[in-house]
Amino acid sequence: TVVQGETIALSGNSGYNTTGAHLHFEIWKNGKAVNPKNILLNN
């Protein structure tokens, strides 16, 4: 469970050819990646 105000991730500037801080956002359900657009639009 995540509570409001809790840090769940940090963003950084690592990796090949980055242009600044960035975030890779994924949602997984039952061991499979799902399209986050469908979840975010419905919540």
Backbone torsions as a table, in degrees:
resi	resn	phi	psi	omega
1	THR	NA	135.3	176.8
2	VAL	-106.3	133.7	178.4
3	VAL	-106.4	155.1	-179.4
4	GLN	-56.0	132.8	178.2
5	GLY	89.1	-8.1	-178.9
6	GLU	-77.5	132.9	175.5
7	THR	-74.3	125.0	178.9
8	ILE	-114.7	-9.4	-179.7
9	ALA	-164.2	163.4	174.1
10	LEU	-124.1	148.9	178.7
11	SER	-109.3	143.8	-178.1
12	GLY	-144.6	-171.4	-177.7
13	ASN	-125.8	64.0	179.7
14	SER	-120.2	163.9	179.2
15	GLY	105.6	174.1	-176.5
16	TYR	-77.1	128.5	170.5
17	ASN	58.4	42.8	177.7
18	THR	-83.0	155.8	-179.7
19	THR	-115.0	11.5	180.0
20	GLY	147.6	-173.4	179.6
21	ALA	-59.7	140.0	-178.2
22	HIS	-149.3	166.5	-177.5
23	LEU	-136.1	132.6	172.2
24	HIS	-101.4	112.9	-174.2
25	PHE	-106.9	123.8	179.1
26	GLU	-136.2	149.4	171.2
27	ILE	-124.3	129.3	179.2
28	TRP	-118.5	140.5	176.7
29	LYS	-136.7	124.6	-179.6
30	ASN	54.8	39.8	176.0
31	GLY	79.8	7.9	-179.2
32	LYS	-127.3	140.7	176.9
33	ALA	-70.3	137.6	177.6
34	VAL	-124.0	158.9	179.7
35	ASN	-70.9	114.1	-177.5
36	PRO	-66.1	-22.9	-179.4
37	LYS	-57.5	-44.3	-178.6
38	ASN	-63.4	-39.1	-179.3
39	ILE	-73.1	-44.4	-177.4
40	LEU	-66.8	-36.3	179.7
41	LEU	-70.1	-26.4	-176.9
42	ASN	-95.4	-1.1	-178.2
43	ASN	-123.5	NA	NA
